Amino acid sequence: MSNLLVEIGNTALKAAWSDGMTLGKTFRYQGEKWMDFTLSLTRKEKPLVMVVCSVYPLSESDRQLLSQECKHFLLLDKDHRELLLSHGLPAYLSYDRAASVVAARYLFRGMGCTIVDFGTTLSVDFTDKDGMYVGGNVSLGCRTRFKALNRYSRALPLVNTPETCEVLGTSETSSLESGVVSGIQFEIEGYLGLRPENIAVFTGGDANYFAKRMKSSIFVICNLVMMGLALMADEYVKKIDR
């Protein structure tokens, strides 16, 4: 039996089947009927372990419904911090960030990592060469910054992430584009400079976009969170079988 990995994020749900560390097709859903979408994935095949990583706590009814769809149910949210501690991670860390750390130190054993997740939020996490978590920061993601400029300033329009962008803008639109994109670029370059010996790992929706703008070499791993959840599911299976 395969495992089903579900990540409920700030703006979308992502899911993937896994067999050990091998990931199958990744699914993405953005809408209110996330439960119906999740249940549609289990109609033909019931997972051995269903891992649900959520940015918000699930209701008791949702937990019961999902647990009926699998042999073992593993919920990772703010109310279930035990797995963070077992991986030597602080209890305040969100599980999507934790999964990225778990995957990065598995992929780059013996090397420190600077992990940048470009999503609704922009998170930056650091590990040392022994795999120990050093710390990290969270700020606004690229599209969130554009929305904030439009929402909190009456005069500024809402613009989208440009395909190309100069360092300095020469119009209202290009100055907004350059201000956000260049600002993030300088921000990340500053973080990478804190630990230049680290491997730089980018993930999230805008990972490729910003990797092209960096002066240093970048590993882009789009499914880093899913890989971390697959590792957690595989570890959970091994504990069950003992």
Secondary structure by P-SEA (a helix, b strand, c coil): cbbbbbbbcccbbbbbccccccccbbbbbbccaaaaaaaaaaccccccbbbbbccccccaaaaaaaaaaccbbbbbccccaaaaaaacccccccaaaaaaaaaaaaacccbbbbbbbbccbbbbbbbccccccccccccccaaaaaaaaaaacccbbbbccccccccccccaaaaaaaaaaaaaaaaaaaaaaacccbbbbbbccaaaaaaaacccbbbbbcaaaaaaaaaaaaaaaaaaac
